[in-house]
Amino acid sequence: MKICISSSGTDLDSNVDPRFGRCPYFIVYDTDNDKFEFFENESRNAMGGAGIQAAQFVVNKGVSTIISGAIGPNSFRVFNAANINIYSGVTGTVREAIDKLKNGKLVLTPTPDAQSHYGMGRNS
């Protein structure tokens, strides 16, 4: 299973970023082989549509699960359409978030938990 975590850095000891669409990096972790890749979030500075662009990028990586501090409505819709599991409200390191998921300690997020444009300095 491939998991994508919004991250403040490029390794498993980085913190889970509280923003999905505007996080600096995505870490894609494969639970089948315990390996990961990181990707810079190239849409984080977009004037608009960052959440949609970021979500489409992640969907194209073939992930089945998203972990983040918060997910806005636009990203949420993209993930729902792609049947991707969403876990938000997560804090700590990326490694801790993966362990929580593996141990069944995360709860699926039923609705978006951030407003549009979260992380742009307006309502962050």
N, C-alpha and C positions, 0 to 999 in steps of 0.2 A: 504494500500500500504506500502511495506517495502522499506526504503531508506537506503543506506549505505554511510556514510561520512568518508573520510580519516581524522583522528584526531590526534592531538598531545597529547591528554589526554583521560581520561576515562569518562568524563561527557559532558553535553550539553554546558557548558561554556568554554570548551576547544577550541582551535583554529583549524580551518580546516587546515590540513597539506598540504603543497604545493606538496607533492609527494604521488602518490597512492601506487605503489608497495613497497615503502620503508617507508611508514608512520609507526609510532609506534603502532597505534590502529585503529580499525574500530569501528564506532558506527552504529548499525543497529537500526533505528527508525521506529516504526510502526505507521502510521498516523491514523489507525482505532481506536487505543486505547491510543494514546499518550504515549506509553512506549518505552523504549530503552534498548538495551544490548550493552556491549562493548566487543571486542575481541582483544587480542594481535595479532599483525601481525607477525606470526612466520617465515615468509619468508623474512622479511625485511633485514636480514643480509646475505642472500644467495649470493654466488659468481656470480651466473647467474640465470636467470629465475624467479627472484623475482616477476616481474609483472604478469607473467602467473600464478604462484602459488597463489599469492594474489587474482587475479581475479577469479580463480577456487574456492577458498575458499568462496569468496563472493557470487558467483553464487550458490553454494551449500546452502547458507543461505536463498535462495528464494527471493532475492531482485529484484525489478523492476527498480530501479533507483540508479545511482552512482553520488555522488557529491565529487569533489576533486579540489585541486589547479591545478594539471596537470595529464594527462593520457598519458602514453607512447604507442607506437604502438602495443606491444604484449598484454597488458591489453585491449586495444581498440578492437583488433580482437576477444578476448574471449567474451567481452561484446556484440559486434555486433552479434556474432554467437548465443548468448543466448537472443537476442532481449531486452537488457537492455538499458534504456535511460541513456545517459552520459551528465553530466554537469560539466565542468571544468573551470578553471580560477576563482574559487570561493575563497574569502578571508573572514576573520571575524571569528566569533565563529560558532560552530556547530548549535547552536540554531538559529542564524541569517540566516545561510544557509537554514535551514528547513523552516523558515518563508518566505524567498525569494522564495523558491520553491512553497510553498503553495499559495503565492500571485502572481504567474506567472511572477516573476522578473528574472528568470534564462533562458538562451537560450541554447538549445541543442548544444552539441559540435559535429561538422560534421567530424572532423579528429583528430588524435592524436596531442597533443600540447606539447609533451616532447620527447626528443630523448631516444633511448634505453640506459639503465644504468644511467638515470637521478637519482640523489640523492646518487651516489656512490663516489662523490668527483671529478669526471672527468669532467662533464659538468653540474654541478648543480649550 
